[in-house]
Amino acid sequence: MTADPVAATLARGTPAFRRANWALFLAAFSMFGSLYSVQPLLPIFVTEYGVRADESSLALSLTSAVLGIFMVFAGALSDAAGRKRLMVTSLWLTAVLNFAVMAAPTWTTLLVARTLLGLVLCGVPSVAMAYIAEEMDPRSLSFAMGLYIGGTAIGGMVGRVLLGVMADVASWRVGMGLFGVLVLASAVYMQRLLPDSRHFVAKPFAAGEFLPGLGQLFKDSGLRWLYAEAFLLMGSFVTVFNYISFRLSAAPYSLSHTLISFLFFSYVVGSGSSAWAGGLADRIGRRKVLWWMVLTMVVGLALISLKPLAAVAAGAVVLAFGFFGSHTITSSWVGRRALAARAQASSLYLLFYYMGASVIGTAGGWFWIRQAWPGVALLVGSSLLLALAVAVRLFYLPPLPIPETHTAPVPTP
């Protein structure tokens, strides 16, 4: 579609804005629910498939790694194929692969399906961010991004809770099938009701320009620090929730899968914090908000590491609040720093984001096997302290040499 330079952007309060945000919310819901639905099932996989704790984490880590790697190419592919078309196709294929995971008879089959899922999921996050950057009114950018990230939080929560509860009342396979149906419904909604792009100009993929374009983004020190922050924040957050299930299912807690899954209701708070932090950052500045949102995550980890179950639950809420607020700020900051190649800048952000989940999340299994929760807490605590140092460095980030123009957040849980 040829862009119309005079067409109005999607302004808050209009029907088109509501339809677009509902469609993007459901896309985020489906994508992140599908990605993280296996997280509470890791202890079940150990028993059902006879694998170790660190091997069970591959059901999530492989998906995250493939998602992050191919995310780099998704933005360029959407430049050629169109934003909406790629997102809708991705959702249809995501539903199919959820059904494949549901029917997986062996561990190898499940990992293959989850790996392919990472490939098809890459058609949503960076493309949705680019759509928001191009189509939303500048005064509504952070709000729209907050709603989108809220969808990631709600999707991640529902996927985890649904699978955790179904593992007790029926089976995790039934839960996976039910979530696949929800993804199908989301695909239908997006296909029918997401407004077509009006500020998008299709351009063919140019391999000779792709890698140099990525290299150009790394010349901005601000983007480099933001990418490092994405790696540390997401890696820390995912690692906590990967292994908290192992901790709570063992003595002295010995909780059921249903009760453990209720811990993911903390994502409701995270969903609210994303919109709240985005609005606060719009008013007083991202650099003034980011560092204390990261510090909030440190406090959450400290509470989770205490023995009383009430402290663990409170810590999960605090950690989620800090993470989603931090993620909203860093993702929108990338969109503001990237004055060109917005889709590629978003893709690189998400590459580091998901590689953090894969690398630190898998390393968490090594620490769990050897030192149980104290080892996991040591790994995550070290990562969060590094993230806090990066946030302080970003506080003193020099402004861009030219005025920031209307670009937008980029992202994704």
Rosetta blueprint (number, residue, H / E / L):
1 M L
2 T L
3 A L
4 D L
5 P L
6 V L
7 A L
8 A L
9 T L
10 L E
11 A L
12 R L
13 G L
14 T L
15 P H
16 A H
17 F H
18 R H
19 R H
20 A H
21 N H
22 W H
23 A H
24 L H
25 F H
26 L H
27 A H
28 A H
29 F H
30 S H
31 M H
32 F H
33 G H
34 S H
35 L H
36 Y H
37 S L
38 V L
39 Q H
40 P H
41 L H
42 L H
43 P H
44 I H
45 F H
46 V H
47 T H
48 E H
49 Y H
50 G L
51 V L
52 R L
53 A H
54 D H
55 E H
56 S H
57 S L
58 L H
59 A H
60 L H
61 S H
62 L H
63 T H
64 S H
65 A H
66 V H
67 L H
68 G H
69 I H
70 F H
71 M H
72 V H
73 F H
74 A H
75 G H
76 A H
77 L H
78 S H
79 D H
80 A H
81 A H
82 G L
83 R H
84 K H
85 R H
86 L H
87 M H
88 V H
89 T H
90 S H
91 L H
92 W H
93 L H
94 T H
95 A H
96 V H
97 L H
98 N H
99 F H
100 A H
101 V H
102 M H
103 A L
104 A L
105 P L
106 T L
107 W H
108 T H
109 T H
110 L H
111 L H
112 V H
113 A H
114 R H
115 T H
116 L H
117 L H
118 G H
119 L H
120 V H
121 L H
122 C L
123 G L
124 V L
125 P H
126 S H
127 V H
128 A H
129 M H
130 A H
131 Y H
132 I H
133 A H
134 E H
135 E H
136 M E
137 D L
138 P H
139 R H
140 S H
141 L H
142 S H
143 F H
144 A H
145 M H
146 G H
147 L H
148 Y H
149 I H
150 G H
151 G H
152 T H
153 A H
154 I H
155 G H
156 G H
157 M H
158 V H
159 G H
160 R H
161 V H
162 L H
163 L H
164 G H
165 V H
166 M H
167 A H
168 D H
169 V H
170 A L
171 S L
172 W H
173 R H
174 V H
175 G H
176 M H
177 G H
178 L H
179 F H
180 G H
181 V H
182 L H
183 V H
184 L H
185 A H
186 S H
187 A H
188 V H
189 Y H
190 M H
191 Q H
192 R H
193 L H
194 L L
195 P L
196 D L
197 S L
198 R L
199 H L
200 F L
201 V L
202 A L
203 K L
204 P L
205 F L
206 A L
207 A H
208 G H
209 E H
210 F H
211 L H
212 P H
213 G H
214 L H
215 G H
216 Q H
217 L H
218 F L
219 K L
220 D L
221 S H
222 G H
223 L H
224 R H
225 W H
226 L H
227 Y H
228 A H
229 E H
230 A H
231 F H
232 L H
233 L H
234 M H
235 G H
236 S H
237 F H
238 V H
239 T H
240 V H
241 F H
242 N H
243 Y H
244 I H
245 S H
246 F H
247 R H
248 L H
249 S H
250 A L
251 A L
252 P L
253 Y L
254 S L
255 L L
256 S L
257 H H
258 T H
259 L H
260 I H
261 S H
262 F H
263 L H
264 F H
265 F H
266 S H
267 Y H
268 V H
269 V H
270 G H
271 S H
272 G H
273 S H
274 S H
275 A H
276 W H
277 A H
278 G H
279 G H
280 L H
281 A H
282 D H
283 R H
284 I H
285 G L
286 R H
287 R H
288 K H
289 V H
290 L H
291 W H
292 W H
293 M H
294 V H
295 L H
296 T H
297 M H
298 V H
299 V H
300 G H
301 L H
302 A H
303 L H
304 I H
305 S L
306 L L
307 K L
308 P L
309 L H
310 A H
311 A H
312 V H
313 A H
314 A H
315 G H
316 A H
317 V H
318 V H
319 L H
320 A H
321 F H
322 G H
323 F H
324 F H
325 G H
326 S H
327 H H
328 T H
329 I H
330 T H
331 S H
332 S H
333 W H
334 V H
335 G H
336 R H
337 R H
338 A L
339 L L
340 A L
341 A L
342 R H
343 A H
344 Q H
345 A H
346 S H
347 S H
348 L H
349 Y H
350 L H
351 L H
352 F H
353 Y H
354 Y H
355 M H
356 G H
357 A H
358 S H
359 V H
360 I H
361 G H
362 T H
363 A H
364 G H
365 G H
366 W H
367 F H
368 W H
369 I H
370 R H
371 Q H
372 A H
373 W H
374 P H
375 G H
376 V H
377 A H
378 L H
379 L H
380 V H
381 G H
382 S H
383 S H
384 L H
385 L H
386 L H
387 A H
388 L H
389 A H
390 V H
391 A H
392 V H
393 R H
394 L H
395 F H
396 Y L
397 L L
398 P L
399 P L
400 L L
401 P L
402 I L
403 P L
404 E L
405 T L
406 H L
407 T L
408 A L
409 P L
410 V L
411 P L
412 T L
413 P L
